[in-house]
């Protein structure tokens, strides 16, 4: 361990899933590829909640959403139970200074403020490609004397209100692209995915500038770079879904602690493992409230002990209480609200959503219990829960989920999800997140 604790650069974006070059997709991201080749790429990393604010809250506190309080989106009336549990506050005990540039999305009026999070400096809250990038470049040009935690967040590739993707480069020719499963291959969806690819490529250019600035500062060798996203991409059956299309995230770590060498880790990892990793690397004791486990043994070549990951949904645009457990072989999902139809507000507006609706998405139903064999059905398209031949696997996965819910004191065990007077949700019967609000 270094005499000086390592710096932490937390690079994050919205809605990218794993759809970048290092994971084998036809999306040009040479700077993220470089980072992967210099660090560790986690091929089986998952968020703990595939919705924006809750996912970030889980990562930054090391606790599940129903334990840290962030049951839904910050700008729709949710907040952390205790902002002192945020990494920016926790690292202060080890002498760190902290700064925010760009997106944060876990504090919003009227229940909370950005200042509640605990950053020593707020460089900018602009979320475009240029402003936070320039702020990070300036930060590294005159770095603080103390070890730092810099959160650098981008809005892209989140869709804008009109369903478009922000970008600074032209999209590739959609005729030579294929959208990832479960999105069908059509002219409409290809064009939509091409615009996503342009948004990610634009993001990668900004990330390259930041990494170059870090190199010029001379601090790269003692800086842990964490590059990740909050959840799957903003397409139907992806973001705000508990299949791997929703929970699977890019995760690349590079820096001290063994996170070097172009390694690829196949084992299951949850983003709630990042907080204990950072705290251990900083030399801090791990609070008992943490529900993740440090990745340092993994980086040192030891086999991880995690045999499953858990995830949940509570509120996004509308209420959709659901829980899941995933092992290497099986995925089990339980939905606690019997809509009988797909709650469309929880899918961001865009051309691919329009295409699905035009082709009868609402007629597909809404199953309450799902079981998938990930070896033979990696796209999670064939529900085996009703199959007598898979009753044993179903029983085991049900038991795993039940035990986790009891151990974490899941509020769903006691009845409907709690709300507060500031909670704003869209009626589940609406087509768009912008539809009629219930409160």
N, C-alpha and C positions, 0 to 999 in steps of 0.2 A: 504494500500500500504506500502511495506517495506521501511525503510529509505534508504537502499541500493537497487538500481534497480536490478531486477532479471537478472541472466545470461541467455544467449540464446544458446542452442545447436541445430543446424539445421542439422539433420541427413537425408541424401537424397541419392537416387540411381537412376539409369536409369531404365526405361521400366518394372516396376513391377505392374502397374495397382492396382487392389485390390486383387491380387491372392496370399494371405498369410493366415495363420491360423486364425487370428481374424475375417476374413470375411467369414469363413466357408469353405474354400477350402482345399483340401487334400495336403497341403504343410506345412511341419513341420517348424514352426518359433516360438519356445517357448519364445524367448526373446521379440519379438514384441507382443506376446500374453500377456506376463507379463506387458509390457508397457501399453497396452490397458486396462488391468484390474486395473491398478493404475491411469490411466488418463481418457481421453475422446476419444472415437472412433467415427469418423464421417463416417457414412455409406453411405452418399450421397454427398461426396466431389468430385469436378471436377476440372481439370486443365482448364486454359483459352486458351490453345493452345496445342494440342496433338503432338507436335514435340519438340525436346530436348531443344535447346537454347531458343526459344521463350517462352516455358513453364516456364523455370527457371527465365527468365527475368520478366515475369508477376508476379510471386510469389515475387520476391525480390524488385520490384519497386511498386507493387500495381496498375499497369496500364496494359491495354490490349496491345498486341504486336504492333498493328498498331498505338498506341500512344507512346509507349516507344522506338520504332524504330527497335526492333529485329524481323524483318519480316521473317528471316530464320536462318540457322545455322551459328554460329560464324566462324567456320572454312571454310565456303563457302562464306564469304565476308559480313557478317552482324554484326551490333554492336548496343549498346544502344545509343540513342540520347544524353544522359547525364549520365555518370557513377556516378555523385554525387547523383543520385536518388536511387542508390543501398543501401540496408539496412546497409551494413558495413559503408558507409559514413554517412548515416542519424543518426545512433546510436552514432556517435562520439560526437554529440552535447549534449548527455546526459552523457558524460564521459566514454563511452565504449571503450575498446580495442577490436580488431578483429583479427581473425586468420583463415587461410584456410588450410585444410588438404584434399588432394585428388581432386576429380572432381570439376570443376566450370562451364565450357562450355558456358560462355557468353562473353568471350574475347579471341581473337585469331588474330595473324598477318594476313594481314598487317594493318588492320584498328584499331586494339586495342591490348592492352597488359594486362596480368593478373594484373600488377601493377596499371592499370587504375581503377580497381574495387574499390580499397581503403582499402584493408586489411593491418593492421599494421604488421602482420607476415604471411609469407607463409611457413608453416611447411613442406609441401611436395606437389608436384603436381602429384606424382605417384597415380595410380588409382586402384591398386590391392587390395586384401583382407587384406594383412598384413601391408603394409607400412603406410597408413593413420591411421589404427587402433593403431599401435604402437606409432605414432606421437600424437594421442589423449590421449593415456595412459600416455605418458610423460608430456603432457600439463597439465593434471589433477594432476599429481604427484607434480608439482610445479606451481600451478595456479597463474595467475596474480592477483595483488592487486585490480585492477579495475574490474568492471563488464565486462563480456566478451560476444562477439558474435563469436562462433566457428562454421564454416561451415565444415562439415565432409561429403565428397561425395565419392561414390563408382561407378565404371564403371559397375559392375554386377547389374542386369542380362542382360545388353546389349549384343547382339550377337557380336562375333568377326568377322573379315572380311570374314572368311570361313563359317560363319553361325552357329558356335558353341556357347555354353554358357560357360563362365568361371566358374569354380567350384573347390572346395577343398574336396568335399565329393562325394561318389558314388551316382549315381541316384537311385531312388526307382525302383522297378520292374514295367516296363510300362504296363505289363499285368493287373495290378490292379489299373491303373489310368484311368481317363477319361478327355480329354482336355475340357476346358470350351467352351461354345458357343461363337462364331459361328464356331469353329473349329470342323470338323467332327471326329468321333471316328474311327481311323484306326491304324494299327500297326505303320505306319510312324509318324503320329501325336502324338500318345501316347509316342513313344520314344523321340520325340522332346520335349513334355511337361515334361517328366521325367527329361530331362537335365535342363530345366528351373527350375524345383523344386529343383534340386541339387544346382543350382546357388543361388537361394533364401535362401536355408538352409545354404549355405556357408556364405552368407551375414549376416544372422541372428546370426551366431556364432560370427562374428566380432562385430556386434551391441551389443551382450551380453557382450563382453569384455569391450567395451566403457562404457556401463551403469554401469558395476561393478567398473570401474575406477572412474567414477563420484561419485558413492556411497562412495568409499574409501576416496575421497577428502573432504567429508563432505559438499559439495556444492549442493547436489541433491535437497534438499528442496527449495532452492532459484534459481533453474535453470529450465527454461521452455524448455522442450525437444519437438522438432517438428520432427516427423518422417513421411516422405512422399516420393513420387516419382514424376517423371515428367509427365508421361502419361501411357497409356495402354501397354501391353506386345507386344514384337516384333513378332507378328504373323499376318497373313493376316486378313484384315478388323478390325484390332485393333489399334495398334500404327498408328498415322497419319490418324485417322478417327474421325469423329465428332459424331459417336454413343457413347453410354456409354462405349462400349468396348474400345474406344480410350481415352475418356475424364475422365472416372472414375478412381480415384486414392485413394490409401490408405492415410489416414490422422489420425495420433494419436498425441494428445497434452497431456503432463503431466507436472504439475508444478504449480507455484503460479498464482494467478488470477482466481482461481476456477477450474483449469484444473486437477481435481482429482476425485477419487471415483469410477472408473470403469463405468462411464456413457457412454451411447450410444445415439448419436444425429442422428435423422432421417432426419432432415430438410436439404434443399439444402445449400451447401457451395461451394464457389469458392476459388481457391488458391490465387486470388488477395485479398482475405480477410485477408491473413496472415500478410502482411506488416502493415496495420493499427492496427492489433491486437498487434504486437510486439511493435510498436511505442507507442501505448496507454499504454501498460503494462510498458514500460520504462519511462512513464511520459512525453512524448514529445507531442507537438501539432501535429495534423494531417494536412499535407499539402493539399491544395485544389485540387492538381492534382490527389490525390488518387481516384481510382475508385472502390475500395472494401469497405467493412464495417467490423468493428472490431467484432471479435467473443467473446469478453469479456461479453457482455450481455447474449450470449448463455451459456457461462460457469457459469454465475451467476444464471441460471435457468429461464431467461426471454426468451420469444418466439422470434426467429429471424424474421425479417421483409422481408427477401429475398424470393421472390416467383418465381424466375427464375435465371438461370445462362446462360451466353453467352460464346461462344468459337469460335475460328477461325483457319483456316490454310491459310498460304500464300505460303511460299516456304519450302520444305524439301529437298530431293535430286532433285526434279523437282518442277515446279510451279503447285500449285493446290488451287487457291483462293476459299475459302468456308467459310460460316458463319453458326452458329447454335444458337438456343435458346431452352432451356429445362425448362419445368415446372414440377411439380410433376406428371402430367398426360401425357403431350405431349412433343415430340421432333420434332423440325422442322429444316431441313438442306437445305441450298441453295448453289449450286455450280455455280461458275461464269465462268467456262471454259468448253466448250462443247467438251470434248475429244471424247466421243462416245465409249471409252474403258477405262479400268482401267489403270492409270499411274503406271506401275509396279515398277519404281525406288523408289517410296515412300513406298514400302514394303521391309523391310530388307531381305536379302537373308537367306534362311534356308530350312530345309526339308519340313516344312508345306507349305511354299510358292511353292516349287517344286511340291508338291502333288496337290495343287490347280491348278497350271498351266497345269499340265499333264491331269487334268480332265476338262479343258475348261474354266478356270477363265476369259480369255480374251473375251469369247463369251457372258458373262453375261451383257454387256453393262455398261452404266455409267449415271444414272439418274440425272437430274439437280435439281430436287426439291423433297424432301422426307418429309413425315409426319408419325410419329409412335405414336400409342396409347400404352403408357408404362404400362398400367394396364393389357391389354390383349395381349400385344406383347412385353414383356420385353427384348427380344433378338433383337428387331428392324429388323425384317425380312420381314414384310408386309408393303409396302409403300401405305399409304392411301391418298397421295396427289391427285391422279386422281379420288378418290371416291366422287361422288356427295353427298353421305350421310355424308361426313365429311367436307363439304365446309365451314361451320361456324368455325370449329376449325382451318382449314387451313387459313382462312381470319384473325382470331385473331392472330395466330402465325406469319403470314407474317407481320402484323402490328407491333407486338412487335419487330421483328428483324429490320424492317425498321426504327422504332423510335430509337433503340439503335445505328444503323449505323449513323443516322443523329446526335444524341447527342454526339457521340464520334468522329465525323468528319472522318469517315472511308474513306480511299483513294479509295476504290472500287467504291464509288459514283461518282468519277471524272474520272474513266477510268482504264486502266491496272495498275497493281502493279508497284511501282517504283523499280529500281535496281540501283546499282552503278558499276563503272568500275571494281570492284573486285569481283562482284557476279559470282559464279560458280554454274551452275545447269546442271543436267543430262538431256539429251533429253528424253521427256516423252514416246517415242516409245521404249526406251531401256528396257531390261528385269531386269537389275540390277542397283542399285545405282552407281556401279563402271563403268557403261557404258559410251558411248560417251558424252563428256561435251560440253556445248553450249557457255561457256564464263567464 
